[in-house]
Amino acid sequence: MDPEHSLGRPLLTEQALSGQIDLHCHSTASDGILSPTALVSRAKSAGVTLLALTDHDTVAGIDEAEAEARAQGLTLLPGIELTALWGRRVVHIVGLNVDRRATALVQAIRLRDQLRRDRAQQIAERLEKRGFAGALAGARTFAGEGVIGRPHFARWMVEAGHVSDSGKAFKRYLGAGKIGDVAVPWPDMAETISAIRSAGGAAVLAHPLKYGLTRTKLRALLADFCAAAGDAVEVVCGQQNPVQTREILSLLDQVTVPAGEPRGPLLASLGSDFHQPDQPWRALGCVRLPAGVEPVWNLWQTGANQIQ
């Protein structure tokens, strides 16, 4: 077996940690603008030495990204961003360094694939009733072989001249409370964490500040995430106000691991959440962890890839 890999997944070298680290980004396999090849190339140009491709509910771009990463001399962690429910609220759980062929993960992806297809059909039907003919076919042209998401509808609406930019498409038609906001019975957070860990990966709560929660609710989310055996929290996501970072760290200090569990506190992760080049606040490699936190990549420096 290659001494730098376990089950085909990277064990980290000093070289992988010598530059910028970005553990959350998206390609054309989900709702990103760049192909996996172009994404890895851009990350390399930005000084990234450790990258995780975390497309929404799919690992379809990993093979292509891995091939380019080898060519570029960059370490790629196979990842995914799974959609889940915490109560009635949608949350996103990033899986890092997963075995993408693991049964639990394959089943989790298959379920979400069908849920996304059903949602796309419902969104298209709603838009059609509002006079936007050809919505499904139009969104499909942007999704390619991937599953259609709301960003694909937004891009189609821009190209068709219905709105001037994607932001307006969400504000008027696709965002929360609008006609394109279709409720989906996503799997719950605990089940999602279990699927990631069953695939040998680390479960990371993505962008906790983007859920619009009060401090009390966010503390409850972090506590429930920890109780469900989550591994880490995205302490930094994109260019972030230092005050916000300190707020997350303060809340994490209040979360305790359930009694009797043989594991330490929640670890710290980070990512740009890159989707497209014209968003400098989410540029690849733009993120840094604050001092004094234990990074999630420590899990893979010892060779112990399977998280206990």
Contacts in CASP RR format, 6 or more apart in sequence:
PFRMAT RR
TARGET T0000
AUTHOR 0000-0000-0000
METHOD contacts of the structure
MODEL  1
MDPEHSLGRPLLTEQALSGQIDLHCHSTASDGILSPTALVSRAKSAGVTL
LALTDHDTVAGIDEAEAEARAQGLTLLPGIELTALWGRRVVHIVGLNVDR
RATALVQAIRLRDQLRRDRAQQIAERLEKRGFAGALAGARTFAGEGVIGR
PHFARWMVEAGHVSDSGKAFKRYLGAGKIGDVAVPWPDMAETISAIRSAG
GAAVLAHPLKYGLTRTKLRALLADFCAAAGDAVEVVCGQQNPVQTREILS
LLDQVTVPAGEPRGPLLASLGSDFHQPDQPWRALGCVRLPAGVEPVWNLW
QTGANQIQ
2 8 0 8 1.000
3 11 0 8 1.000
4 10 0 8 1.000
4 11 0 8 1.000
4 13 0 8 1.000
5 11 0 8 1.000
6 303 0 8 1.000
6 305 0 8 1.000
6 306 0 8 1.000
7 99 0 8 1.000
7 200 0 8 1.000
7 305 0 8 1.000
8 99 0 8 1.000
9 77 0 8 1.000
9 78 0 8 1.000
9 97 0 8 1.000
9 98 0 8 1.000
9 99 0 8 1.000
9 305 0 8 1.000
10 16 0 8 1.000
10 75 0 8 1.000
10 76 0 8 1.000
10 77 0 8 1.000
10 97 0 8 1.000
10 300 0 8 1.000
11 300 0 8 1.000
11 301 0 8 1.000
11 303 0 8 1.000
11 305 0 8 1.000
12 50 0 8 1.000
12 75 0 8 1.000
12 297 0 8 1.000
12 300 0 8 1.000
12 301 0 8 1.000
13 75 0 8 1.000
15 49 0 8 1.000
15 75 0 8 1.000
16 49 0 8 1.000
16 50 0 8 1.000
16 75 0 8 1.000
17 49 0 8 1.000
17 50 0 8 1.000
17 297 0 8 1.000
17 301 0 8 1.000
18 49 0 8 1.000
19 47 0 8 1.000
19 48 0 8 1.000
19 49 0 8 1.000
19 50 0 8 1.000
20 46 0 8 1.000
20 47 0 8 1.000
20 48 0 8 1.000
20 49 0 8 1.000
20 50 0 8 1.000
20 285 0 8 1.000
20 287 0 8 1.000
21 48 0 8 1.000
21 49 0 8 1.000
21 50 0 8 1.000
21 51 0 8 1.000
21 270 0 8 1.000
21 285 0 8 1.000
21 287 0 8 1.000
21 295 0 8 1.000
21 297 0 8 1.000
22 43 0 8 1.000
22 48 0 8 1.000
22 50 0 8 1.000
22 51 0 8 1.000
22 52 0 8 1.000
22 270 0 8 1.000
22 271 0 8 1.000
22 272 0 8 1.000
22 274 0 8 1.000
22 284 0 8 1.000
22 285 0 8 1.000
22 286 0 8 1.000
22 287 0 8 1.000
23 50 0 8 1.000
23 51 0 8 1.000
23 52 0 8 1.000
23 54 0 8 1.000
23 77 0 8 1.000
23 94 0 8 1.000
23 96 0 8 1.000
23 204 0 8 1.000
23 269 0 8 1.000
23 270 0 8 1.000
23 271 0 8 1.000
23 296 0 8 1.000
23 297 0 8 1.000
24 52 0 8 1.000
24 54 0 8 1.000
24 81 0 8 1.000
24 94 0 8 1.000
24 206 0 8 1.000
24 234 0 8 1.000
24 237 0 8 1.000
24 269 0 8 1.000
24 270 0 8 1.000
24 271 0 8 1.000
24 272 0 8 1.000
24 273 0 8 1.000
24 274 0 8 1.000
25 39 0 8 1.000
25 43 0 8 1.000
25 51 0 8 1.000
25 52 0 8 1.000
25 53 0 8 1.000
25 54 0 8 1.000
25 271 0 8 1.000
25 272 0 8 1.000
25 273 0 8 1.000
25 274 0 8 1.000
25 275 0 8 1.000
25 284 0 8 1.000
26 32 0 8 1.000
26 53 0 8 1.000
26 54 0 8 1.000
26 55 0 8 1.000
26 56 0 8 1.000
26 81 0 8 1.000
26 273 0 8 1.000
26 274 0 8 1.000
26 275 0 8 1.000
27 34 0 8 1.000
27 35 0 8 1.000
27 36 0 8 1.000
27 39 0 8 1.000
27 53 0 8 1.000
27 55 0 8 1.000
27 61 0 8 1.000
27 65 0 8 1.000
28 34 0 8 1.000
28 35 0 8 1.000
28 36 0 8 1.000
28 144 0 8 1.000
28 146 0 8 1.000
29 36 0 8 1.000
29 53 0 8 1.000
29 55 0 8 1.000
29 58 0 8 1.000
29 59 0 8 1.000
29 60 0 8 1.000
29 61 0 8 1.000
29 146 0 8 1.000
30 55 0 8 1.000
30 56 0 8 1.000
30 57 0 8 1.000
30 58 0 8 1.000
30 81 0 8 1.000
30 146 0 8 1.000
30 147 0 8 1.000
31 55 0 8 1.000
31 56 0 8 1.000
31 149 0 8 1.000
31 151 0 8 1.000
31 152 0 8 1.000
31 275 0 8 1.000
32 55 0 8 1.000
32 151 0 8 1.000
32 275 0 8 1.000
32 276 0 8 1.000
33 275 0 8 1.000
33 276 0 8 1.000
33 277 0 8 1.000
34 42 0 8 1.000
34 276 0 8 1.000
34 277 0 8 1.000
35 64 0 8 1.000
36 53 0 8 1.000
36 61 0 8 1.000
36 62 0 8 1.000
36 64 0 8 1.000
36 65 0 8 1.000
36 68 0 8 1.000
37 64 0 8 1.000
37 65 0 8 1.000
37 67 0 8 1.000
37 68 0 8 1.000
39 53 0 8 1.000
39 65 0 8 1.000
39 274 0 8 1.000
39 284 0 8 1.000
40 51 0 8 1.000
40 53 0 8 1.000
40 65 0 8 1.000
40 68 0 8 1.000
40 69 0 8 1.000
40 72 0 8 1.000
40 74 0 8 1.000
40 76 0 8 1.000
41 68 0 8 1.000
41 72 0 8 1.000
42 277 0 8 1.000
42 284 0 8 1.000
43 51 0 8 1.000
43 74 0 8 1.000
43 284 0 8 1.000
43 285 0 8 1.000
44 72 0 8 1.000
44 73 0 8 1.000
44 74 0 8 1.000
46 283 0 8 1.000
46 284 0 8 1.000
46 285 0 8 1.000
47 285 0 8 1.000
48 74 0 8 1.000
48 284 0 8 1.000
48 285 0 8 1.000
49 74 0 8 1.000
49 75 0 8 1.000
50 74 0 8 1.000
50 75 0 8 1.000
50 77 0 8 1.000
50 297 0 8 1.000
51 69 0 8 1.000
51 74 0 8 1.000
51 75 0 8 1.000
51 76 0 8 1.000
51 77 0 8 1.000
51 284 0 8 1.000
52 76 0 8 1.000
52 77 0 8 1.000
52 78 0 8 1.000
52 79 0 8 1.000
52 94 0 8 1.000
52 96 0 8 1.000
52 97 0 8 1.000
53 61 0 8 1.000
53 62 0 8 1.000
53 65 0 8 1.000
53 76 0 8 1.000
53 77 0 8 1.000
53 78 0 8 1.000
53 79 0 8 1.000
54 79 0 8 1.000
54 80 0 8 1.000
54 81 0 8 1.000
54 94 0 8 1.000
54 95 0 8 1.000
54 96 0 8 1.000
55 61 0 8 1.000
55 79 0 8 1.000
55 80 0 8 1.000
55 81 0 8 1.000
56 81 0 8 1.000
56 83 0 8 1.000
56 92 0 8 1.000
57 80 0 8 1.000
57 81 0 8 1.000
57 82 0 8 1.000
57 83 0 8 1.000
57 109 0 8 1.000
57 112 0 8 1.000
57 113 0 8 1.000
57 116 0 8 1.000
57 147 0 8 1.000
58 80 0 8 1.000
58 109 0 8 1.000
58 113 0 8 1.000
58 146 0 8 1.000
58 147 0 8 1.000
59 78 0 8 1.000
59 79 0 8 1.000
59 80 0 8 1.000
59 98 0 8 1.000
59 100 0 8 1.000
59 105 0 8 1.000
59 109 0 8 1.000
60 145 0 8 1.000
60 146 0 8 1.000
62 76 0 8 1.000
62 78 0 8 1.000
62 79 0 8 1.000
62 100 0 8 1.000
65 76 0 8 1.000
66 76 0 8 1.000
66 78 0 8 1.000
69 75 0 8 1.000
69 76 0 8 1.000
77 96 0 8 1.000
77 97 0 8 1.000
78 97 0 8 1.000
78 98 0 8 1.000
78 99 0 8 1.000
78 100 0 8 1.000
79 94 0 8 1.000
79 95 0 8 1.000
79 96 0 8 1.000
79 97 0 8 1.000
79 98 0 8 1.000
79 100 0 8 1.000
80 94 0 8 1.000
80 95 0 8 1.000
80 98 0 8 1.000
80 100 0 8 1.000
80 105 0 8 1.000
80 109 0 8 1.000
80 196 0 8 1.000
81 92 0 8 1.000
81 93 0 8 1.000
81 94 0 8 1.000
81 95 0 8 1.000
81 206 0 8 1.000
82 92 0 8 1.000
82 93 0 8 1.000
82 94 0 8 1.000
82 95 0 8 1.000
82 108 0 8 1.000
82 112 0 8 1.000
82 192 0 8 1.000
82 195 0 8 1.000
82 196 0 8 1.000
83 90 0 8 1.000
83 92 0 8 1.000
83 112 0 8 1.000
83 184 0 8 1.000
83 186 0 8 1.000
84 90 0 8 1.000
84 91 0 8 1.000
84 92 0 8 1.000
84 93 0 8 1.000
84 186 0 8 1.000
84 187 0 8 1.000
84 188 0 8 1.000
84 189 0 8 1.000
84 191 0 8 1.000
84 192 0 8 1.000
85 91 0 8 1.000
85 185 0 8 1.000
85 186 0 8 1.000
85 187 0 8 1.000
85 188 0 8 1.000
85 189 0 8 1.000
86 188 0 8 1.000
86 189 0 8 1.000
86 221 0 8 1.000
86 224 0 8 1.000
86 225 0 8 1.000
87 188 0 8 1.000
87 189 0 8 1.000
89 211 0 8 1.000
89 213 0 8 1.000
90 184 0 8 1.000
90 186 0 8 1.000
91 189 0 8 1.000
91 205 0 8 1.000
91 206 0 8 1.000
91 211 0 8 1.000
91 221 0 8 1.000
92 205 0 8 1.000
92 206 0 8 1.000
92 207 0 8 1.000
93 189 0 8 1.000
93 192 0 8 1.000
93 193 0 8 1.000
93 196 0 8 1.000
93 203 0 8 1.000
93 204 0 8 1.000
93 205 0 8 1.000
93 206 0 8 1.000
94 203 0 8 1.000
94 204 0 8 1.000
94 205 0 8 1.000
94 206 0 8 1.000
94 234 0 8 1.000
94 269 0 8 1.000
95 196 0 8 1.000
95 201 0 8 1.000
95 202 0 8 1.000
95 203 0 8 1.000
95 204 0 8 1.000
96 201 0 8 1.000
96 202 0 8 1.000
96 204 0 8 1.000
96 232 0 8 1.000
96 269 0 8 1.000
96 296 0 8 1.000
97 200 0 8 1.000
97 201 0 8 1.000
97 202 0 8 1.000
97 299 0 8 1.000
97 300 0 8 1.000
97 305 0 8 1.000
98 105 0 8 1.000
98 196 0 8 1.000
98 199 0 8 1.000
98 200 0 8 1.000
98 201 0 8 1.000
99 105 0 8 1.000
99 199 0 8 1.000
99 200 0 8 1.000
99 201 0 8 1.000
100 106 0 8 1.000
100 199 0 8 1.000
102 198 0 8 1.000
102 199 0 8 1.000
102 200 0 8 1.000
103 198 0 8 1.000
104 194 0 8 1.000
104 195 0 8 1.000
104 198 0 8 1.000
104 199 0 8 1.000
105 195 0 8 1.000
105 196 0 8 1.000
105 198 0 8 1.000
105 199 0 8 1.000
107 195 0 8 1.000
108 187 0 8 1.000
108 192 0 8 1.000
108 195 0 8 1.000
111 187 0 8 1.000
112 186 0 8 1.000
112 187 0 8 1.000
113 147 0 8 1.000
115 184 0 8 1.000
115 185 0 8 1.000
115 186 0 8 1.000
116 147 0 8 1.000
116 148 0 8 1.000
116 149 0 8 1.000
116 184 0 8 1.000
117 147 0 8 1.000
117 148 0 8 1.000
118 184 0 8 1.000
119 149 0 8 1.000
119 182 0 8 1.000
119 184 0 8 1.000
120 136 0 8 1.000
120 139 0 8 1.000
120 147 0 8 1.000
120 148 0 8 1.000
120 149 0 8 1.000
120 153 0 8 1.000
121 136 0 8 1.000
122 182 0 8 1.000
123 135 0 8 1.000
123 150 0 8 1.000
123 153 0 8 1.000
123 174 0 8 1.000
123 180 0 8 1.000
123 182 0 8 1.000
124 134 0 8 1.000
124 135 0 8 1.000
124 136 0 8 1.000
124 139 0 8 1.000
124 153 0 8 1.000
126 179 0 8 1.000
126 180 0 8 1.000
126 182 0 8 1.000
127 135 0 8 1.000
127 153 0 8 1.000
127 173 0 8 1.000
127 179 0 8 1.000
127 180 0 8 1.000
128 134 0 8 1.000
128 135 0 8 1.000
130 173 0 8 1.000
130 179 0 8 1.000
132 157 0 8 1.000
132 160 0 8 1.000
132 162 0 8 1.000
135 153 0 8 1.000
135 156 0 8 1.000
136 148 0 8 1.000
138 152 0 8 1.000
138 156 0 8 1.000
138 160 0 8 1.000
139 148 0 8 1.000
139 149 0 8 1.000
139 152 0 8 1.000
139 153 0 8 1.000
139 155 0 8 1.000
139 156 0 8 1.000
140 148 0 8 1.000
140 152 0 8 1.000
141 156 0 8 1.000
142 151 0 8 1.000
142 152 0 8 1.000
142 155 0 8 1.000
142 156 0 8 1.000
143 149 0 8 1.000
143 152 0 8 1.000
150 170 0 8 1.000
150 174 0 8 1.000
150 175 0 8 1.000
150 180 0 8 1.000
151 166 0 8 1.000
151 275 0 8 1.000
153 169 0 8 1.000
153 173 0 8 1.000
153 174 0 8 1.000
153 180 0 8 1.000
154 163 0 8 1.000
154 166 0 8 1.000
154 167 0 8 1.000
154 169 0 8 1.000
154 170 0 8 1.000
154 174 0 8 1.000
155 166 0 8 1.000
157 163 0 8 1.000
157 166 0 8 1.000
157 169 0 8 1.000
157 173 0 8 1.000
158 164 0 8 1.000
158 165 0 8 1.000
158 166 0 8 1.000
158 169 0 8 1.000
162 169 0 8 1.000
163 169 0 8 1.000
163 172 0 8 1.000
163 173 0 8 1.000
170 178 0 8 1.000
171 178 0 8 1.000
172 178 0 8 1.000
173 179 0 8 1.000
173 180 0 8 1.000
174 180 0 8 1.000
174 181 0 8 1.000
175 181 0 8 1.000
187 195 0 8 1.000
189 224 0 8 1.000
189 225 0 8 1.000
189 228 0 8 1.000
190 224 0 8 1.000
190 228 0 8 1.000
192 203 0 8 1.000
193 203 0 8 1.000
193 225 0 8 1.000
193 228 0 8 1.000
193 229 0 8 1.000
193 230 0 8 1.000
194 228 0 8 1.000
194 229 0 8 1.000
196 202 0 8 1.000
196 203 0 8 1.000
197 203 0 8 1.000
197 229 0 8 1.000
197 230 0 8 1.000
197 231 0 8 1.000
197 307 0 8 1.000
200 305 0 8 1.000
200 306 0 8 1.000
200 307 0 8 1.000
201 231 0 8 1.000
201 305 0 8 1.000
201 307 0 8 1.000
202 231 0 8 1.000
202 232 0 8 1.000
202 267 0 8 1.000
202 269 0 8 1.000
202 296 0 8 1.000
202 299 0 8 1.000
202 307 0 8 1.000
203 229 0 8 1.000
203 230 0 8 1.000
203 231 0 8 1.000
203 232 0 8 1.000
204 230 0 8 1.000
204 231 0 8 1.000
204 232 0 8 1.000
204 233 0 8 1.000
204 234 0 8 1.000
204 269 0 8 1.000
204 296 0 8 1.000
205 221 0 8 1.000
205 222 0 8 1.000
205 225 0 8 1.000
205 230 0 8 1.000
205 232 0 8 1.000
205 233 0 8 1.000
205 234 0 8 1.000
206 234 0 8 1.000
206 237 0 8 1.000
206 273 0 8 1.000
207 234 0 8 1.000
207 237 0 8 1.000
207 273 0 8 1.000
208 218 0 8 1.000
208 221 0 8 1.000
208 222 0 8 1.000
208 233 0 8 1.000
208 234 0 8 1.000
208 248 0 8 1.000
209 218 0 8 1.000
209 237 0 8 1.000
209 240 0 8 1.000
209 244 0 8 1.000
209 247 0 8 1.000
209 248 0 8 1.000
210 237 0 8 1.000
211 218 0 8 1.000
211 221 0 8 1.000
213 221 0 8 1.000
215 247 0 8 1.000
215 251 0 8 1.000
218 251 0 8 1.000
219 251 0 8 1.000
219 254 0 8 1.000
219 255 0 8 1.000
222 233 0 8 1.000
222 251 0 8 1.000
222 252 0 8 1.000
222 254 0 8 1.000
222 255 0 8 1.000
222 266 0 8 1.000
223 255 0 8 1.000
225 233 0 8 1.000
225 266 0 8 1.000
226 255 0 8 1.000
226 256 0 8 1.000
226 257 0 8 1.000
226 258 0 8 1.000
226 266 0 8 1.000
227 258 0 8 1.000
229 261 0 8 1.000
229 263 0 8 1.000
230 266 0 8 1.000
231 266 0 8 1.000
231 267 0 8 1.000
231 296 0 8 1.000
231 299 0 8 1.000
231 307 0 8 1.000
232 266 0 8 1.000
232 267 0 8 1.000
232 268 0 8 1.000
232 269 0 8 1.000
232 296 0 8 1.000
233 248 0 8 1.000
233 252 0 8 1.000
233 266 0 8 1.000
233 267 0 8 1.000
233 268 0 8 1.000
233 269 0 8 1.000
234 269 0 8 1.000
234 270 0 8 1.000
234 271 0 8 1.000
235 245 0 8 1.000
235 248 0 8 1.000
235 249 0 8 1.000
235 252 0 8 1.000
235 268 0 8 1.000
235 269 0 8 1.000
235 270 0 8 1.000
235 289 0 8 1.000
235 290 0 8 1.000
235 293 0 8 1.000
236 245 0 8 1.000
236 270 0 8 1.000
236 271 0 8 1.000
236 287 0 8 1.000
236 288 0 8 1.000
236 289 0 8 1.000
236 290 0 8 1.000
237 270 0 8 1.000
237 271 0 8 1.000
237 272 0 8 1.000
237 273 0 8 1.000
237 287 0 8 1.000
238 271 0 8 1.000
238 272 0 8 1.000
238 273 0 8 1.000
238 281 0 8 1.000
238 282 0 8 1.000
238 286 0 8 1.000
238 287 0 8 1.000
239 280 0 8 1.000
239 281 0 8 1.000
239 282 0 8 1.000
239 286 0 8 1.000
239 287 0 8 1.000
240 287 0 8 1.000
242 290 0 8 1.000
245 290 0 8 1.000
246 290 0 8 1.000
249 290 0 8 1.000
249 293 0 8 1.000
252 265 0 8 1.000
252 266 0 8 1.000
255 265 0 8 1.000
255 266 0 8 1.000
256 265 0 8 1.000
257 263 0 8 1.000
257 264 0 8 1.000
257 265 0 8 1.000
262 308 0 8 1.000
263 308 0 8 1.000
265 294 0 8 1.000
267 293 0 8 1.000
267 294 0 8 1.000
267 295 0 8 1.000
267 296 0 8 1.000
267 298 0 8 1.000
267 299 0 8 1.000
268 289 0 8 1.000
268 293 0 8 1.000
268 294 0 8 1.000
268 295 0 8 1.000
268 296 0 8 1.000
269 295 0 8 1.000
269 296 0 8 1.000
270 287 0 8 1.000
270 288 0 8 1.000
270 289 0 8 1.000
270 295 0 8 1.000
271 285 0 8 1.000
271 287 0 8 1.000
272 282 0 8 1.000
272 283 0 8 1.000
272 284 0 8 1.000
272 285 0 8 1.000
272 286 0 8 1.000
272 287 0 8 1.000
273 282 0 8 1.000
274 282 0 8 1.000
274 283 0 8 1.000
274 284 0 8 1.000
275 282 0 8 1.000
277 283 0 8 1.000
280 286 0 8 1.000
289 295 0 8 1.000
299 305 0 8 1.000
299 307 0 8 1.000
END
